[in-house]
């Protein structure tokens, strides 16, 4: 699980793998928009080398993420574009804040405007919604999920980190998360485990360990018996899914009264959690809260770009 910090947020955009994926994302967007065939560019054919200045600003309060990606859009269109990122990832800004400037020809700035704003508003929106969830449940770690747009995961997870959240896992190889479908299939293949939670969960743990898993194991539970068995087996992450905070609090209280080993940072709540319920889950004892909504349902942050004659100050 990846912790974030100011330095980490800045260094993200310098990584070779990130730069390659960012170029691929931008190139696909430029091709989709047919930017090299923009018909409005005919209006500026008499002054193709006239420099213009673009300023990207916010129209609402939020958390910034992705100015480096927006800058890269214009650089892909013209390598000699000059850009300046005014605000770093993770910065909270007010409405009207200038977050980036770019200097280049009118043709380049107009061609890249919408793509840059689409990328920036999407990433800023994720960062902003994540920050709201962090504010609602400050005692818990807010985690993202794998509910991402395919191909954009690393950028959406960067936005979560910019908002104060933490990456749950980057991919299926990072650590095993045994969910309901896994457990149902295991029981269909091993009928001797049906109805015996202790045997089933022991089988899962031992099979993964014997297969070479040395890091954390996460198991999703939806009933108290499975929850208690996972505690007894010292499963590192117990994903309590679609259980109300009131029920979760009761489970935790009974486990503690029975002296079962339990740490708050071991308990992860999930299942439709948003700003209205996060605080209740944290109060119930969940040290981890995972939310798909912060990536798949975050509203964009409203950004605008104004273009005028003149270069970067």
RODO-2510 file (C-alpha; in nm, 4 decimals, decimal comma):
residues 313
     n   res          X          Y          Z
     1     x     0,0000     0,0000     0,0000
     2     x     0,1474     0,3263    -0,1173
     3     x     0,1755     0,6182     0,1201
     4     x     0,1876     0,9659    -0,0269
     5     x     0,3863     1,2736     0,0589
     6     x     0,4608     1,6060    -0,1031
     7     x     0,7835     1,4794    -0,2548
     8     x     0,6193     1,1614    -0,3768
     9     x     0,3426     1,3587    -0,5465
    10     x     0,5962     1,5723    -0,7300
    11     x     0,8187     1,2817    -0,8288
    12     x     0,5287     1,0808    -0,9700
    13     x     0,5235     1,2770    -1,2961
    14     x     0,8996     1,2271    -1,3451
    15     x     0,8843     0,8481    -1,3442
    16     x     0,9661     0,6872    -1,6791
    17     x     0,6624     0,4594    -1,6716
    18     x     0,4329     0,7511    -1,5908
    19     x     0,5738     0,9658    -1,8693
    20     x     0,5257     0,6843    -2,1208
    21     x     0,1660     0,6182    -2,0173
    22     x     0,0946     0,9902    -2,0120
    23     x     0,2256     1,0265    -2,3680
    24     x     0,0092     0,7341    -2,4779
    25     x    -0,2996     0,8873    -2,3104
    26     x    -0,2385     1,2292    -2,4640
    27     x    -0,1555     1,0945    -2,8092
    28     x    -0,4784     0,8949    -2,8144
    29     x    -0,6713     1,2071    -2,7145
    30     x    -0,5011     1,4203    -2,9807
    31     x    -0,5754     1,1608    -3,2464
    32     x    -0,9369     1,1326    -3,1335
    33     x    -0,9772     1,5107    -3,1580
    34     x    -0,7914     1,5288    -3,4936
    35     x    -0,6030     1,8291    -3,3631
    36     x    -0,3835     1,8473    -3,6735
    37     x    -0,6960     1,9129    -3,8837
    38     x    -0,8575     2,1853    -3,6729
    39     x    -1,0571     2,3920    -3,9240
    40     x    -1,0527     2,7002    -3,7058
    41     x    -0,6742     2,7148    -3,7474
    42     x    -0,7375     2,8743    -4,0882
    43     x    -0,8360     3,1907    -3,9040
    44     x    -0,4773     3,2315    -3,7803
    45     x    -0,2854     3,1362    -4,0956
    46     x    -0,1743     3,4962    -4,1524
    47     x     0,0214     3,4993    -3,8236
    48     x     0,1303     3,1409    -3,7568
    49     x     0,4216     3,2434    -3,5335
    50     x     0,2376     3,4957    -3,3192
    51     x     0,2805     3,3931    -2,9552
    52     x    -0,0234     3,3754    -2,7317
    53     x    -0,0614     3,3150    -2,3595
    54     x    -0,3064     3,0751    -2,2009
    55     x    -0,4032     3,0805    -1,8342
    56     x    -0,5807     2,7867    -1,6700
    57     x    -0,7846     2,8864    -1,3656
    58     x    -1,0301     2,7262    -1,1278
    59     x    -1,3947     2,8249    -1,1164
    60     x    -1,4537     2,6637    -0,7775
    61     x    -1,2662     2,5641    -0,4645
    62     x    -1,0889     2,2305    -0,4743
    63     x    -0,7710     2,0253    -0,4668
    64     x    -0,5365     2,0490    -0,7632
    65     x    -0,3944     1,7493    -0,9453
    66     x    -0,2544     1,7137    -1,2942
    67     x    -0,1016     2,0453    -1,3974
    68     x     0,1986     1,8454    -1,5196
    69     x    -0,0328     1,6373    -1,7376
    70     x    -0,2033     1,9480    -1,8761
    71     x     0,1363     2,0959    -1,9538
    72     x     0,2337     1,7779    -2,1381
    73     x    -0,0651     1,8151    -2,3735
    74     x     0,0763     2,1364    -2,5190
    75     x     0,4298     1,9969    -2,5240
    76     x     0,3079     1,7038    -2,7351
    77     x     0,1524     1,9475    -2,9805
    78     x     0,4629     2,1660    -2,9998
    79     x     0,7876     2,0934    -2,8190
    80     x     0,8777     2,4613    -2,8054
    81     x     0,5703     2,5541    -2,5997
    82     x     0,6616     2,7124    -2,2675
    83     x     0,4509     2,6112    -1,9703
    84     x     0,4541     2,6999    -1,6034
    85     x     0,2704     2,4985    -1,3401
    86     x     0,1655     2,7498    -1,0771
    87     x     0,0188     2,4990    -0,8308
    88     x     0,1498     2,1573    -0,7281
    89     x    -0,0560     1,8430    -0,6796
    90     x    -0,2300     1,8293    -0,3451
    91     x    -0,2739     2,2060    -0,3080
    92     x    -0,6117     2,3390    -0,1960
    93     x    -0,7129     2,6442    -0,3998
    94     x    -0,9944     2,8962    -0,4038
    95     x    -1,2133     2,9794    -0,7017
    96     x    -1,0271     3,1989    -0,9494
    97     x    -0,6792     3,0596    -0,8749
    98     x    -0,4384     3,0454    -1,1695
    99     x    -0,2953     2,6940    -1,1719
   100     x    -0,1034     2,6855    -1,5022
   101     x     0,0123     2,9097    -1,7862
   102     x     0,1253     2,8196    -2,1361
   103     x     0,2898     3,0173    -2,4142
   104     x     0,2667     2,9086    -2,7761
   105     x     0,0960     2,9750    -3,1062
   106     x    -0,2771     3,0346    -3,1178
   107     x    -0,3209     2,7156    -3,3204
   108     x    -0,1461     2,5026    -3,0577
   109     x    -0,3189     2,6591    -2,7589
   110     x    -0,6648     2,6288    -2,9128
   111     x    -0,6047     2,2713    -3,0269
   112     x    -0,4894     2,1553    -2,6850
   113     x    -0,7261     2,3579    -2,4693
   114     x    -1,0141     2,1106    -2,4354
   115     x    -0,7962     1,8023    -2,3912
   116     x    -0,5872     1,9704    -2,1214
   117     x    -0,8969     2,0907    -1,9380
   118     x    -1,0619     1,7481    -1,9624
   119     x    -0,7594     1,5814    -1,8050
   120     x    -0,7098     1,8448    -1,5380
   121     x    -1,0732     1,8753    -1,4357
   122     x    -1,1051     1,4969    -1,4059
   123     x    -0,7973     1,4553    -1,1870
   124     x    -0,8762     1,7635    -0,9767
   125     x    -1,2292     1,6299    -0,9280
   126     x    -1,1020     1,2991    -0,7908
   127     x    -0,8556     1,4768    -0,5604
   128     x    -1,1281     1,7086    -0,4351
   129     x    -1,3785     1,4327    -0,3590
   130     x    -1,1086     1,2280    -0,1866
   131     x    -1,0223     1,5255     0,0327
   132     x    -1,3864     1,5601     0,1357
   133     x    -1,3946     1,1971     0,2463
   134     x    -1,0667     1,2415     0,4363
   135     x    -1,2171     1,5401     0,6156
   136     x    -1,5258     1,3380     0,7092
   137     x    -1,3240     1,0536     0,8645
   138     x    -0,9863     1,1909     0,9770
   139     x    -0,9122     0,8950     1,2079
   140     x    -0,9325     0,6426     0,9224
   141     x    -0,7186     0,5839     0,6168
   142     x    -0,9157     0,6543     0,2985
   143     x    -0,8299     0,4099     0,0224
   144     x    -0,9195     0,3883    -0,3427
   145     x    -1,0208     0,0677    -0,5223
   146     x    -0,9680    -0,0896    -0,8643
   147     x    -1,2861     0,0808    -0,9890
   148     x    -1,0901     0,2915    -1,2339
   149     x    -1,1150     0,3769    -1,6025
   150     x    -0,8990     0,1085    -1,7707
   151     x    -0,5665     0,2528    -1,8780
   152     x    -0,5906     0,5559    -1,6487
   153     x    -0,5430     0,3848    -1,3128
   154     x    -0,2049     0,5316    -1,2247
   155     x    -0,3311     0,8846    -1,2893
   156     x    -0,6536     0,8377    -1,0960
   157     x    -0,4594     0,6907    -0,8042
   158     x    -0,2250     0,9892    -0,8142
   159     x    -0,5321     1,2109    -0,7820
   160     x    -0,6483     1,0101    -0,4796
   161     x    -0,3097     1,0605    -0,3162
   162     x    -0,3243     1,4322    -0,3977
   163     x    -0,6518     1,4443    -0,2054
   164     x    -0,4977     1,2824     0,1014
   165     x    -0,6044     0,9251     0,0298
   166     x    -0,3882     0,6152    -0,0040
   167     x    -0,3572     0,3622    -0,2837
   168     x    -0,5154     0,0319    -0,1845
   169     x    -0,3237    -0,1844    -0,4289
   170     x    -0,1911    -0,1060    -0,7740
   171     x    -0,2936    -0,4327    -0,9366
   172     x    -0,3834    -0,7973    -0,8763
   173     x    -0,0185    -0,8908    -0,8250
   174     x     0,0440    -0,6606    -0,5282
   175     x    -0,1372    -0,8737    -0,2699
   176     x    -0,4339    -1,1124    -0,2733
   177     x    -0,7815    -0,9834    -0,1931
   178     x    -1,0186    -1,2783    -0,1567
   179     x    -1,3714    -1,1575    -0,2269
   180     x    -1,7182    -1,3112    -0,2256
   181     x    -1,6867    -1,4649    -0,5721
   182     x    -1,3544    -1,6261    -0,4795
   183     x    -1,5072    -1,7774    -0,1675
   184     x    -1,8142    -1,9059    -0,3508
   185     x    -1,5972    -2,0737    -0,6145
   186     x    -1,3699    -2,2266    -0,3499
   187     x    -1,6713    -2,3812    -0,1798
   188     x    -1,8040    -2,5188    -0,5099
   189     x    -1,4671    -2,6818    -0,5747
   190     x    -1,4254    -2,8001    -0,2148
   191     x    -1,7707    -2,8992    -0,0850
   192     x    -1,6104    -3,0254     0,2363
   193     x    -1,5558    -2,6594     0,3300
   194     x    -1,9200    -2,5569     0,2933
   195     x    -2,0644    -2,4438     0,6246
   196     x    -1,7282    -2,4519     0,8027
   197     x    -1,5955    -2,0969     0,8078
   198     x    -1,2887    -2,1870     1,0110
   199     x    -1,1863    -2,4614     0,7686
   200     x    -1,2601    -2,2476     0,4625
   201     x    -1,0614    -1,9466     0,5794
   202     x    -0,7756    -2,1613     0,7056
   203     x    -0,7646    -2,3260     0,3608
   204     x    -0,7452    -1,9813     0,1964
   205     x    -0,4677    -1,8591     0,4238
   206     x    -0,2601    -2,1759     0,4076
   207     x    -0,2963    -2,2151     0,0299
   208     x    -0,1820    -1,8590    -0,0306
   209     x     0,1105    -1,8878     0,2100
   210     x     0,2242    -2,2196     0,0629
   211     x     0,1967    -2,0605    -0,2826
   212     x     0,4566    -1,8019    -0,1879
   213     x     0,2483    -1,5065    -0,0637
   214     x     0,4612    -1,3375     0,2022
   215     x     0,2887    -1,0002     0,2278
   216     x    -0,0583    -0,9119     0,3508
   217     x    -0,3636    -1,1219     0,2793
   218     x    -0,7011    -0,9480     0,2553
   219     x    -1,0304    -1,1342     0,2873
   220     x    -1,3794    -0,9933     0,2387
   221     x    -1,6396    -1,0942     0,4972
   222     x    -2,0134    -1,0321     0,5207
   223     x    -2,0974    -1,2308     0,8349
   224     x    -1,9745    -1,2192     1,1918
   225     x    -1,8503    -1,5779     1,2000
   226     x    -1,6139    -1,5108     0,9082
   227     x    -1,5056    -1,1865     1,0734
   228     x    -1,4154    -1,3638     1,3970
   229     x    -1,2381    -1,6478     1,2168
   230     x    -1,0247    -1,3975     1,0252
   231     x    -0,9298    -1,2302     1,3520
   232     x    -0,8300    -1,5620     1,5020
   233     x    -0,6227    -1,6479     1,1937
   234     x    -0,4547    -1,3051     1,2115
   235     x    -0,5541    -1,2111     0,8585
   236     x    -0,3840    -0,8796     0,7930
   237     x    -0,6759    -0,7003     0,6240
   238     x    -1,0384    -0,7893     0,6923
   239     x    -1,2643    -0,6233     0,4386
   240     x    -1,6074    -0,5824     0,5984
   241     x    -1,8369    -0,5296     0,3017
   242     x    -2,1920    -0,3927     0,2977
   243     x    -2,2310    -0,4042     0,6764
   244     x    -2,3831    -0,1061     0,8574
   245     x    -2,1588     0,0866     1,0990
   246     x    -2,3890    -0,0120     1,3857
   247     x    -2,3421    -0,3835     1,3114
   248     x    -1,9685    -0,3406     1,2623
   249     x    -1,9412    -0,1694     1,5997
   250     x    -2,1198    -0,4635     1,7630
   251     x    -1,8883    -0,7150     1,5941
   252     x    -1,5810    -0,5289     1,7130
   253     x    -1,7143    -0,4903     2,0679
   254     x    -1,7931    -0,8623     2,0994
   255     x    -1,4540    -0,9591     1,9542
   256     x    -1,2746    -0,7399     2,2051
   257     x    -1,4807    -0,8691     2,4970
   258     x    -1,3778    -1,2215     2,3926
   259     x    -1,0105    -1,1145     2,3772
   260     x    -0,9745    -1,1845     2,0063
   261     x    -0,6668    -1,0116     1,8579
   262     x    -0,7898    -0,6998     1,6799
   263     x    -0,6364    -0,3771     1,5516
   264     x    -0,8355    -0,0922     1,4002
   265     x    -0,5937    -0,0665     1,1076
   266     x    -0,6789    -0,4305     1,0297
   267     x    -1,0474    -0,3532     0,9743
   268     x    -1,1493    -0,2106     0,6377
   269     x    -1,5057    -0,0997     0,5717
   270     x    -1,6402    -0,0883     0,2167
   271     x    -1,9618    -0,0898     0,0203
   272     x    -2,1240     0,2356    -0,0908
   273     x    -1,9433     0,4500     0,1646
   274     x    -1,9465     0,8225     0,0926
   275     x    -1,9371     1,1571     0,2732
   276     x    -2,2626     1,0814     0,4548
   277     x    -2,1438     0,7568     0,6150
   278     x    -1,7636     0,7638     0,6398
   279     x    -1,7566     0,9219     0,9862
   280     x    -1,9890     0,6560     1,1268
   281     x    -1,7660     0,3745     1,0008
   282     x    -1,4576     0,5389     1,1483
   283     x    -1,6374     0,5821     1,4812
   284     x    -1,7418     0,2170     1,4713
   285     x    -1,3775     0,1130     1,4652
   286     x    -1,2777     0,0825     1,0999
   287     x    -0,9225     0,2082     1,0594
   288     x    -0,9473     0,1733     0,6837
   289     x    -1,2269     0,2878     0,4526
   290     x    -1,2224     0,2013     0,0839
   291     x    -1,4412     0,3879    -0,1613
   292     x    -1,4947     0,3309    -0,5312
   293     x    -1,6928     0,6540    -0,5510
   294     x    -1,3842     0,8735    -0,5207
   295     x    -1,2683     0,7518    -0,8629
   296     x    -1,5764     0,6329    -1,0505
   297     x    -1,8230     0,9008    -0,9390
   298     x    -1,6187     1,2111    -0,8607
   299     x    -1,7614     1,5230    -1,0285
   300     x    -1,5075     1,7178    -1,2305
   301     x    -1,3615     2,0367    -1,0879
   302     x    -1,4635     2,3273    -1,3079
   303     x    -1,1549     2,4673    -1,4838
   304     x    -1,1304     2,7323    -1,7544
   305     x    -0,8581     2,8535    -1,9892
   306     x    -0,8350     3,2074    -2,1196
   307     x    -0,6127     3,2869    -2,4198
   308     x    -0,4695     3,6247    -2,5105
   309     x    -0,1749     3,7734    -2,6951
   310     x     0,1579     3,7914    -2,5147
   311     x     0,3983     3,5536    -2,3434
   312     x     0,4467     3,4149    -1,9950
   313     x     0,5373     3,6749    -1,7362
***
